[in-house]
Amino acid sequence: MIWAIPQDHEREIWYANRHLVLLHPTEAFGLWARQFREPGEGEEELQAAVERPFPFLVPLSDDVNQAWEWVQDNYLLLFDTALWAWTPDRSRWPDLRSAELFEAWFEVEILDPPWDVVSEPLHSNPPPTDQDWD
């Protein structure tokens, strides 16, 4: 399901072939994340960072229930990615990252496919390596 919508004579706007999933951190996640407070970081800045949702592009389906099933089947991938965004040091992650903990730490929102309004092609970059964080 991809539609091109004429925007102007120089480009088209495309509907991406992915759902947008947002993981909204709960207070339980915030309690864990606060251990990574940067020196000199103010409370408001930290609170804003802790409340920022984690966005994911996931497979598109005609039925939103299938998207929910994909999230449930792949919760650990989403969970680990969100934790890695705070620290790549897995020794600081919770030992048991169960579906129940995932649901306690994040409220999941599944949105319609996003519109791609940029004229350059969409591409992906690999995440930084552990050495990039040192």
Secondary structure, DSSP 8 states (H G I E B T S, - for coil): ---EEE-SSS-EEEE-SEEEEEEEE-HHHHHHHGGG--TT--HHHHHHHHH--EEEEEE--SSHHHHHHHHHHTHHHHHHHHHHHH-S-GGGS-S---HHHHHHHEEEEEE---EE--SS---------HHHH-
